[in-house]
Amino acid sequence: MSKAMSNNSSSNTTAVQATNDDASASKLSCVKKGYIKDDYVHLFVPRPVRRSPIINRGYFARWAAFRTLLYQFLDCDRNVDEKDRSRKQILSLGAGFDTMFFQLKDEGRAPYLYVELDFLKHLEVISKLYTVLESNFQYMWELNNNL
């Protein structure tokens, strides 16, 4: 591969990864304005920015539509006997610093399997966060049970 093609590929990767930072900042802006609840997004945004109301509303509309469809998928066999209920799986492709898994886990709605495929840089950050949150959750659970 030529050096020019390599540089172009690298800049394309950087541009794609930058959309993750922009989306995370937009989500945090929505959280700070009260459009949505997300206890984790602030952990991914080093410098919060305030978005215009139209951006906040657009992000909220997309978030609400996706969440509605996700809940429909997770609940589609809720009234079926446990032995007949399917074990749901979610494959998230290129979601960046999406916090949906953490939210679903907090709500007791996490699927049987949740897999994220993304740039290694993003997965390393999410993996570290999951480890920290899991250890804090375990500590809090043990603390509450020993009171």
N, C-alpha and C positions, 0 to 999 in steps of 0.2 A: 504494500500500500504506500502511496506517495506521502510525503510530509504534508502537502497541502490538504489531501483527503483526511489524514489523521487529525490535523488541526480543526478542520471543518466538523468532523465527527465529535471531537472534544467540545467544541463550542455548542453543538446541538445538544449534547448531553447536559452541559451546564445550563443551557436555556430551559430544557425540560425540567431539570431539578429546581430551577428558580421558580417555576410555577407552583411547586410545593410550598415554598416560603410565602409566596403571594396568597395562596389559598389559606394557609394557616393564619396569616395576619388578618385576612378578611373574616375568618371564623371567629378569631378573638375579638375583633371589632363588634361583631354581632353579639357575642357573649356579653361584652362590657355594656352594650346598649340594651340588654335584656331580651333580645329576640329569641335566643336559644340558651339552653343550659349545657355547659360542658366544663367539667371540673379538671380537665387534663390539657386542653389546648394551650394554656398559658405556659406549660412546661416546654413547648416547642418553639415559642416565639421570643427571640432575644430582645427585639425592640418593637413593642406594640405600636400600631398606627391606627388612626381613626379614619374610617372610610366614610364616604358620603352616604346619605340615607338611601339613595337609589341602589348603591352597591350592597348595603346591608340588607335591603328588602329582597334584592335578587338572590343573594346568597341564602337568605332565610327560605325563600320559595324553593330553591333547589334542594336544600337540606331537608325541608319538610316533606317534599315529594318523595325523595329517596327513603326517608325514614318510614313513611307510610307504606311504601312497597316492601321494605325490609320486614316490617312488623307483620304484614300480610303473609309473607313467605314463612316467617317463623311461627305464625299462629295457624297456618292452614290446616293442620290436623290436631289442633288443641283438644277437640271434643272426642277424639278417638281414644280407645283403650290404650294404656301405656305399652302393652306388648305389640300393638299394631302401629304405634307412632313411629314415624321415620326419624332417623337421626340426621338433623340438618347439618349441612356443611356450607361454608362460605369461602370462596376464593376471591381475594381482593387483589386486583392487578394494578400496580402503579398508583396506589392510593396515597403514597407519601406519608405524611405524619397524621394520618387519619386516626381519630380516637374512638371510633365506633366500637371496637372490641372492648375497650375499657368501660364504655358506657353500658353496653349490653351485659357485661359481667356484673357491674354494679346493680343493674336492674334485675339480675337473676334470669336473664334471657339469652345468655351466651349460647351459641349453637354447639353441637357436638364437636365440630372441628372448625377452626377459623385460621385460614392460611393467607399470608400476605406475601406477594412477590413484588419486589421493587429494586431500585438501585441499592447496592450494598451499603452505601453511606446512610440511607434512610433506615434500612433494616437494623443496622448496628445501633442507631439512636433509639429506635423503638424497643429493641431487645434489652438495652440497658434500662430504659424506663420501666419496662415490664418487670425486670428483676428487682428494681427498687420498690415498685408498688407492691409486688407480691410479698417481699420480705416485710414491708411495713404492714400489709394486711395481716400476715401471719402473726406479727408481733401484737397488733391491736386485738386480734381474735384471742390470743393467749392471755393478754392483759385483761380483757373483759371476762373471760371464763374463770380467771383466778381471783376476781373481786368478791 
